[in-house]
Amino acid sequence: MSTDARQRAADKIGRLCREPHDLVSLWQETTEVLATAVPHYWTPCWYTLDPASLLMTSHFHLGLAEFPPQWLAAEYGEERHGIVDVVRSATGLSTLHDTADGEPANRERWQRNMTMGGDQELIARLRTRSGEVWGALALYREPGAAMFDPAEKEFVATVAPALADGVRRALLIGQAGEPEYADSPGLLVLNSACEIESASAGVRRWLCDLPDGDWDREKLPSAVVTLAARAFRHAADDRPGEVLVSRALTRSGTWVVLHGARLTSSAETRVAVIIEPAHPSRIYPLLMSAYGLTERERDVTRLVLQGASTTQIAREMTVSAHTVQQHLKSIFDKTGVRSRRDLVAKVFFTHYEPRFRDNEQRVTATKPVRGGPWPTY
């Protein structure tokens, strides 16, 4: 494939990721483009990850409606070349053949892949340019196929940030369309006169909480109008695909993030505005309430889930390795585990596997895919 053709494919994936999509549609449409630039066996396996813990929240693989339980157990065991290993690596991209020095046959992961007909496996993290990891992509090739070459790896690395942004936006749209929490995101669709064409169920509370807005009088907050106006100007300036982001302080004293982008599904110019709370991940309060962890223990747990070593944890938290070990001992006692591996497995199978399995059913039922850990009500 020529350099120009790959650039066109990358540009098309970028455009798809900037448009409002549900997650499954995004995966399906980008898969079609990806196949032209990086030929692969059968179909990719797409994953969403919780940026706070790097634990999997969903997967999408045509023909594999249910992820085998033993594969999940291996992923969160001591297996090398797992998703978290690649996500935390310097490059964020790796092949199983590379990590096995070209001899992967003795790896259990390779043996499992071969049962599905895949010899080679390439894993890439989907990380935004601001540093948040929202997913991972796995591509396969059948026995006898050419190895993934440097140009193909470079292409995947190039489109990964756009894919990460697309995942984040699709999850937001899903939560707005079918709210799960009281503070779930809200979605507005505005016409060129900044009049509301449609609104999600949960958007009213956000519009009422933003300064100078009045829902009953159909007066939009200035933060929404300003963002929408910028999006309309960008569309007029032939920059229709750009996603705009702004922050606003609500009347109740919390910050919200607003995303604005032009909709391209009709001839008339319309803009979608998503409003979401600027709060930390839901895993933090969950860990503290479920196990009675302190804030420091919570932070250590988060880094353990992300695959950090004792030295890395000590460096990030600006404490000694001995202090980290003391925190770990307390965490193990409170969670009833004996090792880091057991801690990761307990958090995943207690708080994330239910989400993972529910998302499998939601995909089958064409419902929005959810992110984050399983909710505790």
C-alpha beads as a LAMMPS data file, in Angstrom:
LAMMPS data file: protein, C-alpha beads

377 atoms
376 bonds

1 atom types
1 bond types

-500.0 500.0 xlo xhi
-500.0 500.0 ylo yhi
-500.0 500.0 zlo zhi

Masses

1 110.0

Atoms # bond

1 1 1 0.000 0.000 0.000
2 1 1 1.368 3.433 -0.911
3 1 1 2.120 6.142 1.619
4 1 1 -0.604 8.346 0.128
5 1 1 -3.182 5.560 0.397
6 1 1 -2.287 4.961 4.039
7 1 1 -2.616 8.676 4.732
8 1 1 -6.065 8.697 3.163
9 1 1 -7.045 5.731 5.322
10 1 1 -5.719 7.480 8.449
11 1 1 -7.636 10.644 7.551
12 1 1 -10.840 8.666 7.069
13 1 1 -10.453 6.935 10.445
14 1 1 -9.871 10.352 12.005
15 1 1 -13.083 11.685 10.475
16 1 1 -15.071 8.665 11.654
17 1 1 -13.753 9.065 15.186
18 1 1 -14.710 12.739 15.309
19 1 1 -18.307 12.061 14.300
20 1 1 -20.888 11.027 16.925
21 1 1 -21.199 7.235 16.878
22 1 1 -22.363 4.453 19.100
23 1 1 -19.354 2.307 19.986
24 1 1 -20.192 -0.790 17.947
25 1 1 -20.839 1.287 14.820
26 1 1 -17.504 3.013 15.352
27 1 1 -15.703 -0.321 15.607
28 1 1 -17.444 -1.674 12.510
29 1 1 -16.799 1.370 10.318
30 1 1 -13.173 1.784 11.347
31 1 1 -12.563 -1.949 10.850
32 1 1 -13.476 -1.589 7.184
33 1 1 -10.911 1.186 6.708
34 1 1 -8.284 -0.500 8.866
35 1 1 -8.435 -3.634 6.724
36 1 1 -7.324 -1.658 3.663
37 1 1 -4.197 -0.330 5.422
38 1 1 -3.286 -3.305 7.630
39 1 1 -4.629 -6.575 6.193
40 1 1 -5.441 -9.042 8.952
41 1 1 -7.080 -12.374 9.622
42 1 1 -10.850 -12.460 10.096
43 1 1 -11.640 -9.456 12.303
44 1 1 -9.989 -7.340 15.015
45 1 1 -10.720 -7.659 18.709
46 1 1 -11.561 -4.250 20.155
47 1 1 -11.458 -3.581 23.888
48 1 1 -12.512 -0.701 26.088
49 1 1 -10.471 -0.051 29.234
50 1 1 -11.133 2.033 32.328
51 1 1 -8.436 4.752 32.176
52 1 1 -8.088 4.760 35.973
53 1 1 -7.366 1.048 36.377
54 1 1 -6.562 -0.118 32.823
55 1 1 -8.925 -3.043 33.416
56 1 1 -11.129 -4.229 30.562
57 1 1 -14.760 -3.148 30.502
58 1 1 -15.872 -4.588 27.141
59 1 1 -14.757 -6.366 23.992
60 1 1 -16.101 -6.529 20.453
61 1 1 -15.156 -9.345 18.098
62 1 1 -17.488 -10.508 15.342
63 1 1 -18.212 -14.190 15.856
64 1 1 -17.147 -14.174 19.517
65 1 1 -20.168 -13.027 21.482
66 1 1 -18.819 -14.416 24.763
67 1 1 -15.178 -14.037 25.761
68 1 1 -14.010 -17.438 27.142
69 1 1 -13.656 -17.337 30.962
70 1 1 -10.260 -19.035 30.837
71 1 1 -8.965 -16.242 28.587
72 1 1 -9.971 -13.643 31.148
73 1 1 -8.332 -15.691 33.896
74 1 1 -5.107 -15.832 31.871
75 1 1 -5.240 -12.118 31.029
76 1 1 -5.264 -11.247 34.710
77 1 1 -2.767 -13.903 35.737
78 1 1 0.972 -13.776 35.154
79 1 1 0.803 -14.032 31.386
80 1 1 3.299 -11.975 29.419
81 1 1 2.212 -9.845 26.459
82 1 1 -1.126 -9.184 28.105
83 1 1 -3.020 -6.012 27.298
84 1 1 -1.850 -4.140 30.393
85 1 1 1.793 -4.968 29.554
86 1 1 1.456 -3.398 26.125
87 1 1 -0.525 -0.434 27.446
88 1 1 2.213 0.385 29.978
89 1 1 5.066 -0.146 27.496
90 1 1 7.076 2.708 26.029
91 1 1 5.698 2.230 22.507
92 1 1 2.176 1.076 23.318
93 1 1 2.373 -1.472 20.500
94 1 1 3.786 -4.979 20.407
95 1 1 3.444 -8.314 18.627
96 1 1 3.504 -11.686 20.280
97 1 1 6.258 -12.788 17.915
98 1 1 8.413 -9.836 18.998
99 1 1 8.073 -10.601 22.708
100 1 1 8.768 -14.294 22.109
101 1 1 11.842 -13.628 19.932
102 1 1 10.047 -15.089 16.930
103 1 1 9.225 -18.370 18.717
104 1 1 5.766 -17.973 20.287
105 1 1 4.742 -21.636 20.133
106 1 1 5.536 -22.221 23.815
107 1 1 3.272 -19.377 24.935
108 1 1 -0.225 -20.232 26.133
109 1 1 -1.516 -17.051 24.524
110 1 1 -0.299 -18.198 21.097
111 1 1 -1.861 -21.610 21.623
112 1 1 -5.204 -20.027 22.457
113 1 1 -4.981 -17.754 19.421
114 1 1 -4.285 -20.745 17.199
115 1 1 -7.542 -22.385 18.293
116 1 1 -9.237 -19.399 16.600
117 1 1 -6.973 -19.609 13.556
118 1 1 -4.715 -16.672 14.449
119 1 1 -0.942 -17.143 14.433
120 1 1 0.348 -13.586 14.778
121 1 1 -1.105 -11.095 17.254
122 1 1 -0.493 -7.347 17.309
123 1 1 -1.774 -5.365 20.314
124 1 1 -1.932 -1.570 20.363
125 1 1 -3.097 0.747 23.136
126 1 1 -5.643 3.414 22.323
127 1 1 -4.410 6.449 24.246
128 1 1 -5.487 10.039 23.739
129 1 1 -2.896 12.738 23.208
130 1 1 -3.657 13.935 26.741
131 1 1 -2.548 10.543 28.081
132 1 1 -5.778 8.671 28.928
133 1 1 -6.047 5.053 27.772
134 1 1 -9.593 4.203 26.680
135 1 1 -9.058 0.944 24.865
136 1 1 -6.882 -1.527 23.017
137 1 1 -6.876 -3.116 19.585
138 1 1 -5.713 -6.618 18.716
139 1 1 -5.069 -7.711 15.110
140 1 1 -4.270 -11.231 13.943
141 1 1 -2.774 -13.016 10.958
142 1 1 -3.155 -16.615 9.971
143 1 1 -0.253 -19.113 9.754
144 1 1 1.939 -18.486 6.717
145 1 1 0.946 -14.838 6.347
146 1 1 3.560 -12.089 6.139
147 1 1 4.693 -10.560 9.411
148 1 1 3.289 -7.187 10.465
149 1 1 5.838 -4.802 8.975
150 1 1 7.141 -1.453 10.330
151 1 1 4.885 0.601 8.040
152 1 1 1.802 -1.266 9.218
153 1 1 2.788 -0.872 12.871
154 1 1 3.404 2.825 12.308
155 1 1 -0.047 3.195 10.756
156 1 1 -1.735 1.601 13.781
157 1 1 0.270 3.809 16.151
158 1 1 -0.689 6.882 14.109
159 1 1 -4.449 6.280 14.245
160 1 1 -4.495 5.063 17.886
161 1 1 -5.031 8.539 19.472
162 1 1 -7.977 9.265 17.162
163 1 1 -9.475 5.868 17.988
164 1 1 -9.079 6.584 21.721
165 1 1 -10.954 9.880 21.319
166 1 1 -13.646 8.072 19.361
167 1 1 -14.062 5.469 22.094
168 1 1 -14.378 8.116 24.787
169 1 1 -16.974 10.044 22.793
170 1 1 -18.986 6.928 21.939
171 1 1 -19.133 5.914 25.613
172 1 1 -20.316 9.426 26.522
173 1 1 -23.032 9.323 23.869
174 1 1 -24.140 5.909 25.135
175 1 1 -24.408 7.141 28.714
176 1 1 -26.270 10.255 27.586
177 1 1 -28.749 8.265 25.523
178 1 1 -29.403 5.742 28.299
179 1 1 -28.317 7.305 31.621
180 1 1 -26.997 4.958 34.288
181 1 1 -26.246 7.467 37.050
182 1 1 -27.834 10.667 38.311
183 1 1 -24.810 12.536 36.960
184 1 1 -24.604 10.726 33.612
185 1 1 -23.702 12.916 30.607
186 1 1 -26.376 14.880 28.783
187 1 1 -26.697 15.303 25.008
188 1 1 -28.204 18.219 23.050
189 1 1 -28.676 18.528 19.301
190 1 1 -28.944 22.156 18.140
191 1 1 -29.873 23.658 14.788
192 1 1 -28.095 26.616 13.198
193 1 1 -30.231 29.039 15.248
194 1 1 -28.976 27.325 18.455
195 1 1 -32.464 25.957 19.066
196 1 1 -32.869 22.535 20.671
197 1 1 -33.879 19.847 18.173
198 1 1 -33.524 16.981 20.632
199 1 1 -32.254 16.393 24.156
200 1 1 -31.378 13.296 26.175
201 1 1 -33.238 12.454 29.350
202 1 1 -30.528 13.653 31.722
203 1 1 -29.532 16.925 30.097
204 1 1 -32.076 19.111 31.922
205 1 1 -30.227 18.929 35.252
206 1 1 -27.004 20.110 33.612
207 1 1 -28.657 23.028 31.837
208 1 1 -30.353 24.096 35.062
209 1 1 -27.080 23.910 36.988
210 1 1 -25.059 25.931 34.472
211 1 1 -25.056 29.716 35.051
212 1 1 -27.547 31.944 33.172
213 1 1 -29.536 29.062 31.730
214 1 1 -33.296 28.677 32.094
215 1 1 -34.748 25.388 30.878
216 1 1 -38.371 26.415 31.399
217 1 1 -37.887 29.493 29.193
218 1 1 -35.777 27.484 26.693
219 1 1 -32.795 29.758 27.375
220 1 1 -29.535 27.871 26.924
221 1 1 -26.565 28.617 29.204
222 1 1 -23.923 30.836 27.598
223 1 1 -21.334 28.061 27.926
224 1 1 -23.438 25.859 25.634
225 1 1 -24.257 28.648 23.162
226 1 1 -20.611 29.743 22.938
227 1 1 -19.378 26.212 22.267
228 1 1 -22.111 25.557 19.692
229 1 1 -21.338 28.852 17.920
230 1 1 -17.674 27.882 17.670
231 1 1 -18.670 24.515 16.192
232 1 1 -20.892 26.200 13.593
233 1 1 -18.059 28.595 12.671
234 1 1 -15.673 25.689 12.231
235 1 1 -18.180 23.994 9.948
236 1 1 -18.425 27.186 7.867
237 1 1 -14.619 27.424 7.728
238 1 1 -14.435 23.893 6.278
239 1 1 -13.288 22.392 9.558
240 1 1 -16.460 20.396 10.200
241 1 1 -14.866 17.383 11.828
242 1 1 -13.082 19.136 14.670
243 1 1 -14.324 18.361 18.187
244 1 1 -14.307 21.340 20.544
245 1 1 -13.977 21.056 24.307
246 1 1 -14.542 23.596 27.071
247 1 1 -15.017 23.629 30.844
248 1 1 -17.598 25.473 32.938
249 1 1 -18.266 25.936 36.639
250 1 1 -21.822 25.075 37.662
251 1 1 -24.040 26.902 40.142
252 1 1 -23.502 24.028 42.601
253 1 1 -19.742 24.591 42.480
254 1 1 -18.654 21.583 40.403
255 1 1 -16.884 21.625 37.052
256 1 1 -18.344 20.153 33.890
257 1 1 -16.772 19.429 30.510
258 1 1 -18.610 20.283 27.282
259 1 1 -17.874 18.630 23.917
260 1 1 -19.185 20.114 20.681
261 1 1 -19.102 18.687 17.152
262 1 1 -21.012 19.070 13.913
263 1 1 -23.348 16.252 12.946
264 1 1 -22.885 15.031 9.384
265 1 1 -25.921 12.770 9.076
266 1 1 -28.061 15.360 7.244
267 1 1 -27.665 18.217 4.793
268 1 1 -28.655 20.803 7.395
269 1 1 -25.853 21.872 9.708
270 1 1 -26.513 20.677 13.252
271 1 1 -24.281 20.498 16.292
272 1 1 -24.216 17.953 19.100
273 1 1 -23.170 19.158 22.563
274 1 1 -22.327 16.637 25.290
275 1 1 -22.130 17.792 28.927
276 1 1 -20.373 15.555 31.451
277 1 1 -19.141 15.952 35.027
278 1 1 -15.404 16.533 35.403
279 1 1 -15.091 14.011 38.215
280 1 1 -12.491 11.296 38.837
281 1 1 -13.114 7.694 37.906
282 1 1 -15.777 5.765 39.792
283 1 1 -13.242 3.127 40.827
284 1 1 -11.739 5.431 43.492
285 1 1 -14.744 5.755 45.819
286 1 1 -15.662 2.146 45.069
287 1 1 -12.320 0.855 46.385
288 1 1 -12.586 2.985 49.506
289 1 1 -16.169 1.986 50.298
290 1 1 -15.896 -1.703 49.414
291 1 1 -12.666 -2.405 51.300
292 1 1 -12.208 0.513 53.661
293 1 1 -9.025 1.663 51.918
294 1 1 -7.452 4.974 52.808
295 1 1 -6.720 7.508 50.079
296 1 1 -3.053 6.443 49.980
297 1 1 -3.994 2.777 49.832
298 1 1 -6.448 3.572 47.075
299 1 1 -3.672 5.258 45.075
300 1 1 -1.329 2.303 45.586
301 1 1 -4.093 -0.086 44.480
302 1 1 -4.727 1.954 41.351
303 1 1 -1.053 1.751 40.394
304 1 1 -0.930 -1.985 41.101
305 1 1 -3.933 -2.474 38.811
306 1 1 -2.052 -0.538 36.139
307 1 1 0.917 -2.919 36.449
308 1 1 3.336 -0.564 38.224
309 1 1 6.295 -2.005 40.148
310 1 1 7.156 -1.088 43.734
311 1 1 9.863 1.261 42.461
312 1 1 7.464 2.943 40.032
313 1 1 4.804 3.329 42.732
314 1 1 7.345 4.810 45.158
315 1 1 8.547 7.270 42.520
316 1 1 5.056 8.399 41.527
317 1 1 3.847 8.779 45.117
318 1 1 7.149 10.264 46.347
319 1 1 7.536 7.736 49.148
320 1 1 10.038 5.002 49.963
321 1 1 9.772 1.449 48.681
322 1 1 9.370 0.362 52.315
323 1 1 6.316 2.602 52.683
324 1 1 4.826 1.100 49.528
325 1 1 5.322 -2.381 50.954
326 1 1 3.597 -1.346 54.182
327 1 1 0.652 0.000 52.196
328 1 1 0.503 -3.227 50.192
329 1 1 0.437 -5.330 53.355
330 1 1 -2.516 -3.320 54.659
331 1 1 -4.289 -3.521 51.278
332 1 1 -3.813 -7.298 51.122
333 1 1 -5.227 -7.664 54.649
334 1 1 -8.281 -5.512 53.869
335 1 1 -9.048 -7.178 50.534
336 1 1 -8.257 -10.734 51.668
337 1 1 -5.560 -11.483 49.084
338 1 1 -1.933 -12.532 49.289
339 1 1 -0.281 -11.040 46.217
340 1 1 -0.503 -8.320 43.589
341 1 1 -1.769 -10.809 41.048
342 1 1 -4.525 -11.868 43.446
343 1 1 -5.393 -8.199 44.074
344 1 1 -5.737 -7.450 40.362
345 1 1 -7.819 -10.587 39.836
346 1 1 -10.082 -9.803 42.802
347 1 1 -10.757 -6.225 41.667
348 1 1 -11.352 -7.310 38.075
349 1 1 -13.595 -10.286 38.753
350 1 1 -15.532 -8.507 41.503
351 1 1 -15.981 -5.059 39.981
352 1 1 -15.246 -5.318 36.245
353 1 1 -16.206 -8.768 34.986
354 1 1 -19.919 -8.089 35.693
355 1 1 -19.598 -4.948 33.551
356 1 1 -17.669 -6.895 30.893
357 1 1 -20.342 -9.622 30.735
358 1 1 -23.228 -7.159 30.791
359 1 1 -21.649 -5.310 27.858
360 1 1 -21.570 -8.569 25.889
361 1 1 -25.338 -8.798 26.309
362 1 1 -25.756 -5.105 25.514
363 1 1 -23.866 -5.511 22.234
364 1 1 -26.116 -8.427 21.263
365 1 1 -29.180 -6.357 22.153
366 1 1 -27.795 -3.274 20.294
367 1 1 -27.759 -1.226 23.498
368 1 1 -25.044 1.311 24.403
369 1 1 -21.788 -0.096 25.755
370 1 1 -20.893 1.048 29.272
371 1 1 -17.515 2.078 30.679
372 1 1 -16.048 1.939 34.179
373 1 1 -16.602 -0.648 36.924
374 1 1 -19.936 -2.306 37.679
375 1 1 -22.046 0.204 39.622
376 1 1 -22.854 -0.181 43.292
377 1 1 -26.210 1.387 44.094

Bonds

1 1 1 2
2 1 2 3
3 1 3 4
4 1 4 5
5 1 5 6
6 1 6 7
7 1 7 8
8 1 8 9
9 1 9 10
10 1 10 11
11 1 11 12
12 1 12 13
13 1 13 14
14 1 14 15
15 1 15 16
16 1 16 17
17 1 17 18
18 1 18 19
19 1 19 20
20 1 20 21
21 1 21 22
22 1 22 23
23 1 23 24
24 1 24 25
25 1 25 26
26 1 26 27
27 1 27 28
28 1 28 29
29 1 29 30
30 1 30 31
31 1 31 32
32 1 32 33
33 1 33 34
34 1 34 35
35 1 35 36
36 1 36 37
37 1 37 38
38 1 38 39
39 1 39 40
40 1 40 41
41 1 41 42
42 1 42 43
43 1 43 44
44 1 44 45
45 1 45 46
46 1 46 47
47 1 47 48
48 1 48 49
49 1 49 50
50 1 50 51
51 1 51 52
52 1 52 53
53 1 53 54
54 1 54 55
55 1 55 56
56 1 56 57
57 1 57 58
58 1 58 59
59 1 59 60
60 1 60 61
61 1 61 62
62 1 62 63
63 1 63 64
64 1 64 65
65 1 65 66
66 1 66 67
67 1 67 68
68 1 68 69
69 1 69 70
70 1 70 71
71 1 71 72
72 1 72 73
73 1 73 74
74 1 74 75
75 1 75 76
76 1 76 77
77 1 77 78
78 1 78 79
79 1 79 80
80 1 80 81
81 1 81 82
82 1 82 83
83 1 83 84
84 1 84 85
85 1 85 86
86 1 86 87
87 1 87 88
88 1 88 89
89 1 89 90
90 1 90 91
91 1 91 92
92 1 92 93
93 1 93 94
94 1 94 95
95 1 95 96
96 1 96 97
97 1 97 98
98 1 98 99
99 1 99 100
100 1 100 101
101 1 101 102
102 1 102 103
103 1 103 104
104 1 104 105
105 1 105 106
106 1 106 107
107 1 107 108
108 1 108 109
109 1 109 110
110 1 110 111
111 1 111 112
112 1 112 113
113 1 113 114
114 1 114 115
115 1 115 116
116 1 116 117
117 1 117 118
118 1 118 119
119 1 119 120
120 1 120 121
121 1 121 122
122 1 122 123
123 1 123 124
124 1 124 125
125 1 125 126
126 1 126 127
127 1 127 128
128 1 128 129
129 1 129 130
130 1 130 131
131 1 131 132
132 1 132 133
133 1 133 134
134 1 134 135
135 1 135 136
136 1 136 137
137 1 137 138
138 1 138 139
139 1 139 140
140 1 140 141
141 1 141 142
142 1 142 143
143 1 143 144
144 1 144 145
145 1 145 146
146 1 146 147
147 1 147 148
148 1 148 149
149 1 149 150
150 1 150 151
151 1 151 152
152 1 152 153
153 1 153 154
154 1 154 155
155 1 155 156
156 1 156 157
157 1 157 158
158 1 158 159
159 1 159 160
160 1 160 161
161 1 161 162
162 1 162 163
163 1 163 164
164 1 164 165
165 1 165 166
166 1 166 167
167 1 167 168
168 1 168 169
169 1 169 170
170 1 170 171
171 1 171 172
172 1 172 173
173 1 173 174
174 1 174 175
175 1 175 176
176 1 176 177
177 1 177 178
178 1 178 179
179 1 179 180
180 1 180 181
181 1 181 182
182 1 182 183
183 1 183 184
184 1 184 185
185 1 185 186
186 1 186 187
187 1 187 188
188 1 188 189
189 1 189 190
190 1 190 191
191 1 191 192
192 1 192 193
193 1 193 194
194 1 194 195
195 1 195 196
196 1 196 197
197 1 197 198
198 1 198 199
199 1 199 200
200 1 200 201
201 1 201 202
202 1 202 203
203 1 203 204
204 1 204 205
205 1 205 206
206 1 206 207
207 1 207 208
208 1 208 209
209 1 209 210
210 1 210 211
211 1 211 212
212 1 212 213
213 1 213 214
214 1 214 215
215 1 215 216
216 1 216 217
217 1 217 218
218 1 218 219
219 1 219 220
220 1 220 221
221 1 221 222
222 1 222 223
223 1 223 224
224 1 224 225
225 1 225 226
226 1 226 227
227 1 227 228
228 1 228 229
229 1 229 230
230 1 230 231
231 1 231 232
232 1 232 233
233 1 233 234
234 1 234 235
235 1 235 236
236 1 236 237
237 1 237 238
238 1 238 239
239 1 239 240
240 1 240 241
241 1 241 242
242 1 242 243
243 1 243 244
244 1 244 245
245 1 245 246
246 1 246 247
247 1 247 248
248 1 248 249
249 1 249 250
250 1 250 251
251 1 251 252
252 1 252 253
253 1 253 254
254 1 254 255
255 1 255 256
256 1 256 257
257 1 257 258
258 1 258 259
259 1 259 260
260 1 260 261
261 1 261 262
262 1 262 263
263 1 263 264
264 1 264 265
265 1 265 266
266 1 266 267
267 1 267 268
268 1 268 269
269 1 269 270
270 1 270 271
271 1 271 272
272 1 272 273
273 1 273 274
274 1 274 275
275 1 275 276
276 1 276 277
277 1 277 278
278 1 278 279
279 1 279 280
280 1 280 281
281 1 281 282
282 1 282 283
283 1 283 284
284 1 284 285
285 1 285 286
286 1 286 287
287 1 287 288
288 1 288 289
289 1 289 290
290 1 290 291
291 1 291 292
292 1 292 293
293 1 293 294
294 1 294 295
295 1 295 296
296 1 296 297
297 1 297 298
298 1 298 299
299 1 299 300
300 1 300 301
301 1 301 302
302 1 302 303
303 1 303 304
304 1 304 305
305 1 305 306
306 1 306 307
307 1 307 308
308 1 308 309
309 1 309 310
310 1 310 311
311 1 311 312
312 1 312 313
313 1 313 314
314 1 314 315
315 1 315 316
316 1 316 317
317 1 317 318
318 1 318 319
319 1 319 320
320 1 320 321
321 1 321 322
322 1 322 323
323 1 323 324
324 1 324 325
325 1 325 326
326 1 326 327
327 1 327 328
328 1 328 329
329 1 329 330
330 1 330 331
331 1 331 332
332 1 332 333
333 1 333 334
334 1 334 335
335 1 335 336
336 1 336 337
337 1 337 338
338 1 338 339
339 1 339 340
340 1 340 341
341 1 341 342
342 1 342 343
343 1 343 344
344 1 344 345
345 1 345 346
346 1 346 347
347 1 347 348
348 1 348 349
349 1 349 350
350 1 350 351
351 1 351 352
352 1 352 353
353 1 353 354
354 1 354 355
355 1 355 356
356 1 356 357
357 1 357 358
358 1 358 359
359 1 359 360
360 1 360 361
361 1 361 362
362 1 362 363
363 1 363 364
364 1 364 365
365 1 365 366
366 1 366 367
367 1 367 368
368 1 368 369
369 1 369 370
370 1 370 371
371 1 371 372
372 1 372 373
373 1 373 374
374 1 374 375
375 1 375 376
376 1 376 377
